[in-house]
């Protein structure tokens, strides 16, 4: 795999006797969308928290971002290096405006130390337009619906000018039309050259936007490959997708 931007070896995390992650090896290339799927409790969000050093690695495992070992770096330093993330449960600053929330990403992200407040304001406007938020920077966050809040969360992450964007279940709670729109947004972000690690339960989405997919179960990586390989992997079908999903895929392929 060429132009690796993020890689890890023997990535493990325990909570007492609970083995949340066990000996995971992985790589993400520059410009790649890597999907991450698995049952609830499989270790997906723990994996993200280990990458961003919210949780510390166990044992002799390591993670490198752009050839820099980031195991011991606090989250704000990984953000400065160029890693941004969204959250499974959006936690905006409700007493602030849309613009103020997005500005946090611009101020504390990769170029935050050299940006003037004029630059921050311009970045806020740029991301509002890029994500088609349909609101102004002065709109109170508490007035936004779920779709707009998710877009704002993405805008805040993108304002940090990341090289790697980690997206955690951004399509949860969206209807079919909104999911299609969010897929387009993710592909548009990737077209900028930003690498993406995307955790998602919406199979239609993850199978259509990902270049490769990793599958977790009980804290272990049980499969890795392109979407076609994952759909046909017996271990993945048994652990997560189920035979009904594979039957639907075959029916779709025969009709296509």
C-alpha positions in Angstrom: 0.0 0.0 0.0 1.6 3.3 -1.1 1.4 6.7 0.5 0.3 5.4 3.9 -0.9 8.3 6.0 -2.0 6.3 9.2 -0.9 2.9 10.3 -0.9 0.9 13.5 0.6 -2.3 14.8 -0.7 -4.5 17.6 -3.3 -1.9 18.7 -4.9 -3.1 21.9 -7.0 -1.6 24.6 -8.3 -3.3 27.8 -10.8 -2.0 30.4 -10.1 -4.3 33.3 -10.8 -7.8 32.0 -12.7 -6.5 29.0 -10.6 -6.7 25.8 -12.1 -3.8 23.9 -9.4 -4.1 21.2 -7.0 -7.0 20.5 -3.9 -6.8 18.4 -5.3 -4.8 15.5 -3.0 -4.0 12.6 -4.2 -1.5 10.0 -3.2 1.1 7.4 -4.9 3.9 5.7 -3.6 5.4 2.4 -3.6 9.0 1.4 -6.9 9.8 -0.3 -8.5 6.6 0.8 -11.9 6.0 2.4 -11.6 3.1 4.8 -14.9 1.9 6.1 -15.2 0.3 9.6 -18.1 -1.9 10.4 -19.1 -4.4 13.1 -21.8 -5.1 15.7 -22.4 -2.8 18.6 -19.7 -3.2 21.2 -17.2 -4.5 18.6 -14.6 -1.8 19.5 -15.1 0.7 16.7 -15.4 3.9 18.7 -12.7 2.6 21.1 -10.5 2.3 18.1 -11.1 5.9 17.2 -10.5 7.0 20.8 -7.2 5.2 20.7 -6.1 6.8 17.4 -6.9 10.2 18.9 -5.3 9.2 22.2 -8.4 9.8 24.3 -7.5 6.2 25.4 -3.9 5.1 25.7 -2.6 2.0 23.9 -1.7 -1.2 25.8 1.5 -3.1 25.6 4.0 -2.6 22.7 1.4 -1.4 20.1 2.0 1.8 18.2 0.2 4.2 15.8 2.0 6.5 13.3 0.4 9.4 11.5 2.5 10.7 8.6 5.4 8.7 10.0 5.1 10.4 13.4 4.4 8.2 16.4 1.3 9.6 18.0 0.8 7.1 20.9 1.7 9.5 23.6 0.4 12.7 22.1 -2.7 14.4 23.7 -5.7 14.9 21.5 -5.1 18.6 20.8 -1.7 17.7 19.4 -3.1 15.0 17.1 -5.5 17.7 15.9 -2.6 20.1 15.2 -0.9 17.4 13.2 -4.0 17.0 10.9 -6.4 14.5 12.4 -10.0 15.6 12.9 -13.1 13.7 13.9 -16.9 13.8 14.3 -18.7 12.1 17.1 -21.3 9.4 17.2 -23.3 11.5 19.6 -23.1 15.1 18.5 -22.1 17.4 21.4 -22.3 21.0 20.1 -21.9 24.1 22.3 -25.7 24.8 22.4 -25.2 28.3 23.9 -23.2 29.3 20.9 -23.9 30.0 17.2 -23.2 27.8 14.2 -20.3 30.1 13.3 -18.8 30.0 16.8 -18.9 26.2 16.9 -17.2 25.9 13.5 -14.6 28.5 14.5 -13.4 26.1 17.3 -12.2 23.7 14.6 -10.5 26.5 12.7 -8.8 27.8 15.9 -7.6 24.5 17.3 -7.0 22.6 14.1 -3.9 22.1 12.0 -3.3 25.8 11.1 -4.9 27.3 14.2 -1.7 28.8 15.5 -1.1 31.0 12.4 -4.7 32.0 11.6 -6.0 35.5 12.3 -9.6 36.0 13.4 -10.3 37.3 9.9 -9.0 34.0 8.5 -11.2 32.1 11.0 -14.3 34.1 9.9 -13.6 33.3 6.3 -13.1 29.7 7.0 -16.4 29.5 8.9 -18.2 31.0 5.9 -16.4 28.6 3.5 -17.4 25.5 5.4 -21.0 26.7 5.8 -21.2 27.0 2.0 -19.3 23.8 1.3 -21.6 21.7 3.5 -24.7 23.5 2.2 -25.8 24.1 5.7 -28.6 26.5 4.6 -28.1 28.7 7.7 -26.0 31.7 8.6 -23.0 31.7 11.0 -25.2 33.7 13.5 -27.9 30.9 13.7 -28.2 29.5 17.2 -27.2 25.9 17.3 -30.2 24.9 19.4 -32.5 25.8 16.5 -30.9 23.2 14.1 -32.4 19.9 13.2 -30.4 16.7 13.4 -29.2 16.8 9.8 -28.0 20.4 10.1 -26.2 19.5 13.4 -24.4 16.6 11.7 -23.4 18.9 8.8 -22.2 21.5 11.3 -20.1 18.8 13.1 -18.5 18.0 9.8 -18.0 21.7 9.1 -16.2 22.1 12.4 -13.9 19.1 11.7 -13.2 20.3 8.1 -12.4 23.8 9.4 -9.4 22.2 11.1 -8.0 21.5 7.7 -7.3 17.8 8.4 -5.4 15.3 6.3 -7.4 12.6 7.9 -11.1 12.9 8.9 -12.7 10.3 11.2 -16.4 10.1 10.8 -18.4 8.2 13.5 -21.9 7.1 12.4 -22.8 10.4 10.7 -25.8 8.8 9.0 -27.5 7.4 12.1 -31.1 8.8 12.4 -31.2 10.1 8.8 -33.9 9.1 6.3 -33.1 7.7 2.9 -32.9 11.0 1.1 -30.7 12.5 3.8 -28.4 9.4 3.7 -28.0 9.9 -0.1 -27.1 13.5 0.5 -24.6 12.6 3.3 -22.9 10.1 1.0 -22.5 12.8 -1.6 -20.9 15.1 1.0 -18.4 12.4 2.1 -17.4 11.7 -1.5 -17.0 15.5 -2.0 -14.8 15.7 1.0 -12.7 12.8 -0.2 -12.3 14.5 -3.6 -10.4 17.2 -1.8 -7.7 14.6 -1.1 -8.7 14.1 2.5 -8.3 10.5 3.8 -11.4 9.2 5.6 -12.0 6.6 8.3 -15.8 6.1 8.3 -17.6 4.1 11.0 -21.1 3.3 9.8 -24.0 0.9 10.3 -25.9 1.9 7.1 -24.6 -0.8 4.8 -25.9 0.9 1.6 -23.7 3.9 2.4 -20.5 2.1 3.6 -20.5 -0.3 0.7 -20.9 2.5 -1.9 -18.4 5.1 -0.5 -15.6 2.9 0.8 -12.5 1.8 -1.1 -11.8 -0.8 1.6 -13.6 -2.0 4.6 -12.4 -3.4 8.0 -14.7 -5.5 10.1 -14.5 -5.8 13.9 -16.0 -8.3 16.2 -15.3 -8.5 20.0 -12.4 -6.1 19.6 -10.7 -8.1 16.9 -10.3 -7.5 13.1 -12.0 -10.4 11.5 -11.9 -9.3 7.9 -10.5 -6.6 5.6 -11.0 -6.1 1.8 -12.9 -4.2 -0.8 -16.7 -4.1 -0.5 -17.3 -7.1 -2.8 -14.9 -9.2 -0.8 -16.5 -8.2 2.5 -20.1 -8.9 1.3 -19.0 -12.4 0.3 -16.9 -13.1 3.4 -18.5 -16.0 5.4 -17.1 -14.7 8.7 -18.6 -11.3 8.1 -21.9 -12.7 7.0 -22.1 -14.8 10.2 -20.9 -12.2 12.6 -22.6 -9.1 11.2 -24.3 -8.9 7.8 -26.4 -12.0 8.0 -27.5 -14.2 5.1 -30.5 -12.0 4.4 -28.2 -9.1 3.5 -26.2 -11.3 1.0 -29.4 -12.5 -0.5 -30.5 -8.9 -1.1 -27.2 -8.2 -2.7 -27.5 -11.1 -5.1 -31.0 -10.1 -6.1 -29.8 -6.5 -6.7 -26.9 -7.8 -8.8 -29.1 -10.1 -10.9 -31.5 -7.2 -11.6 -28.7 -4.8 -12.4 
